[in-house]
């Protein structure tokens, strides 16, 4: 996946706050998006 520097930084910030990996932060975001889409 190609990311702009600001996107990479945003993912890293989320991972740092969650004390997890960038991959896990991305997965959490996908899960949140899926849950939101399932509501529709």
DATA-V652242 format. One record per residue. N is the residue number from 0. RES is the residue in one small letter. PHI is phi as a letter, one per 40 degrees, with the letter a starting at -180 (999 if undefined). BURIAL is I if it has 16 or more other C-alpha atoms within 10 Angstrom, else O. D_FIRST is the distance of its C-alpha to the first C-alpha in Angstrom with 1 decimal. Layout:
n: <N/N>
res: <RES/RES>
phi: <PHI/PHI>
burial: <BURIAL/BURIAL>
d_first: <D_FIRST/D_FIRST>
This chain:
n: <0/1/2/3/4/5/6/7/8/9/10/11/12/13/14/15/16/17/18/19/20/21/22/23/24/25/26/27/28/29/30/31/32/33/34/35/36/37/38/39>
res: <x/x/x/x/x/x/x/x/x/x/x/x/x/x/x/x/x/x/x/x/x/x/x/x/x/x/x/x/x/x/x/x/x/x/x/x/x/x/x/x>
phi: <999/c/b/c/d/c/c/c/c/c/c/c/c/c/c/c/c/c/f/a/c/c/c/c/c/c/d/c/c/c/c/c/c/c/c/c/c/c/c/c>
burial: <O/O/O/O/O/O/O/O/O/O/I/I/O/I/I/O/O/O/O/O/O/I/O/O/I/O/O/O/O/O/O/O/O/O/O/O/O/O/O/O>
d_first: <0.0/3.8/6.5/10.1/12.4/14.1/11.2/10.4/14.2/14.6/12.6/14.5/17.7/17.4/16.8/19.8/21.9/21.3/21.8/18.9/15.6/12.3/11.3/14.6/14.3/11.3/13.4/16.4/14.9/14.2/17.7/19.3/17.9/19.2/22.5/22.9/22.3/24.8/27.4/27.6>
